[in-house]
Amino acid sequence: MRKQNAEFLTAFTSEANKDLKNTDSFGFVELDQFACYVVADGIDDKIDAIAAKLAVDTVISTFTEAPSMSKRRLSACLKSANNALLHAKSKMKLKVSITVIVTDYIKLRYGQAGNTRLRLYRSGFLKEQSKDTSLSADMVQMHKIEADKLEQHEERNNLYCYLGQKEGFYPFISKKIKLSNSDVIALYTRGIWEYVDEGELKDAFADATTEPQETVDAIEDLLLSKQPKNLEKYTFVTIFVNKVYIDPNKKRKIKKIIMALIPILTVVITLSIILYVRYDKKRKNIEEMNEKYLSTIEYIQSDNYVRASEEVDKAIELAEKVKDKKMKKELENYKKLIESVIAADEKLDEKKYDQAQQAYQKASNRSRYADNLGKEYIEEGLEVTADYLSVYDLISLGDTLALNLQYEKAEEKYLEAKALAGKIYFDEGRNSAIAALERLYEDQKKDIEEKDKKVQEEAAEQTAGASIVAQGDSAFAAQDYDSAKVYYTTALKKYIELGDEIQKEAVNTKLQAANKKIEEQKEKEKEAQEYLLEAQECIEQKDFLMAKKYYLFAKDIYASLKNDDKVDEIGRKMELLDLEKEREELLEESSKNMETSTEEETTTEEEKEETESSIEESTSENLPEMGEGEEESGVLSQPIEKETKGMEGIELGEVS
């Protein structure tokens, strides 16, 4: 019913630039309860009208799904249009200035991003206007440029908020603006405001009739009459609010509100009485709480922490009743201080001096949150526990010095502990110092007896260690690095036990050298194994020359490692390789002879069998016995896993 009982008339013009390209767009929808008007200006003129039209269509579509005048809904419409531009299929980035108006035919709210503009005129006067989200507009706000210079300022199109932003998109959303009959709303793009100033617009709307199209035509004629040289596309929209909607149920709603307020007032009066009674009770509780608060402070100042604990508990209980959080927090700090001091006194009475000192230190820290109350009492407790602990620290230090055989310094500390204990009347500490002195004198006597024995044992251990190192050196010189490693490791353990850092470092260096040699041997063995694999692959391909070359490479490595077993094994394989080569040559020669003979005359099957038998017998007689671990067909026929290693550029003659 709202739209039918209101009169909103809309007219607009939107023209292209000199290249017949219009990147502006305007659209609106008027529903029964709400209406939405959108004007958009494509910022980049090189792009077709897709950006502005996409923005307008998205805003109207989003608004139509759930019409509302709330700030959240208007912001959602603008953000939806922003996302549509960001995800549009376009080779260039789409950017748009936009202004959106939503109304319930009684009030309006607008949202803006960019430098499209809104003006609301009432009775010929400017009632409301939008503000560009541009650097020039900010400069006007800061009085750096005059307002009438804005239309031609070089930063007028330098926007900090517009559709198409990936981050930081925060459009301006206005408050609700109440409409009146005969209000006129204008929406227009920069093609208008760059050439038609505010005064001219105001005059045009002052002379306006009830027909919006006449005003639109007048503004367009005014623009074109100026014949601007660089006139770009432009859009101008007017919305004439000839009649706003009047709610027929307004008086009834007011009456209902008054009738509803009567029982509410009754309840309010009743609650006021109840609240006064509660307030009076609370006031008395507050007075009692303050008394307990002051009593707590007085008892702490008189060092009576037991009574202070009783008073603070009552004060906290009252603070909870009156819900005084600040007072409760302060009282809780006092309570923590009191509990810390009581706990420290108990530990001191129990002669647990370390724990007592920690408790007094904790109480000192608590005192900072309780107005430094009881500071003097706590410091006295810290001094007492510090003196008691000093006695035991001196005795403990003396014990450490005695263990390190520094008997004279240990005696000094024991005597100092005895003197301090006597000064502070600490009988227990004094007796402990005397007992420590007696133990010291007894230990001195035993130490003298054991010293000579220990010197002899250390000398024997040093000799044994030197002997083991010498065995390791011999093994290292003989290239038996594994044995050398065992000797060096044994010697290292012995020197660690003796605490001989110099010999330990020397043996450790030798151990590292042995480990390095072992690693080098492993690398050489790996290389030799790769050569054997290469040789086997060549044998399978009947390339006996290359196979022999790889055998020579492997044999040379094993010879450098003094692995005689491997050297002998490779020698046998090379002998077998020569025999296999001869066998292949005989077979090849026999095959050629057979082919020649076939051309001259047909050879009988018996003669062929005799020839082949003769070749096999000849080869069998020349083959040596197989080495242990080799099969009947010889090592040459054994398939092994191959790992190719390039040997390009190496000739047999290079092998030493």
Secondary structure as GFF3:
##gff-version 3
##sequence-region A 1 656
A	DSSP	beta_strand	7	15	.	.	.	ID=ss1
A	DSSP	beta_strand	24	30	.	.	.	ID=ss2
A	DSSP	beta_strand	35	42	.	.	.	ID=ss3
A	DSSP	alpha_helix	50	65	.	.	.	ID=ss4
A	DSSP	alpha_helix	71	86	.	.	.	ID=ss5
A	DSSP	beta_strand	96	103	.	.	.	ID=ss6
A	DSSP	beta_strand	107	113	.	.	.	ID=ss7
A	DSSP	beta_strand	117	122	.	.	.	ID=ss8
A	DSSP	beta_strand	125	129	.	.	.	ID=ss9
A	DSSP	alpha_helix	135	141	.	.	.	ID=ss10
A	DSSP	three_ten_helix	147	152	.	.	.	ID=ss11
A	DSSP	beta_strand	172	173	.	.	.	ID=ss12
A	DSSP	beta_strand	177	178	.	.	.	ID=ss13
A	DSSP	beta_strand	183	188	.	.	.	ID=ss14
A	DSSP	alpha_helix	190	193	.	.	.	ID=ss15
A	DSSP	alpha_helix	198	206	.	.	.	ID=ss16
A	DSSP	alpha_helix	212	225	.	.	.	ID=ss17
A	DSSP	beta_strand	234	243	.	.	.	ID=ss18
A	DSSP	alpha_helix	250	301	.	.	.	ID=ss19
A	DSSP	alpha_helix	305	322	.	.	.	ID=ss20
A	DSSP	alpha_helix	325	349	.	.	.	ID=ss21
A	DSSP	alpha_helix	353	367	.	.	.	ID=ss22
A	DSSP	alpha_helix	375	403	.	.	.	ID=ss23
A	DSSP	alpha_helix	407	423	.	.	.	ID=ss24
A	DSSP	alpha_helix	427	477	.	.	.	ID=ss25
A	DSSP	alpha_helix	481	498	.	.	.	ID=ss26
A	DSSP	alpha_helix	501	540	.	.	.	ID=ss27
A	DSSP	alpha_helix	544	560	.	.	.	ID=ss28
A	DSSP	alpha_helix	564	600	.	.	.	ID=ss29
A	DSSP	alpha_helix	605	622	.	.	.	ID=ss30
A	DSSP	three_ten_helix	635	637	.	.	.	ID=ss31
A	DSSP	three_ten_helix	652	654	.	.	.	ID=ss32
###
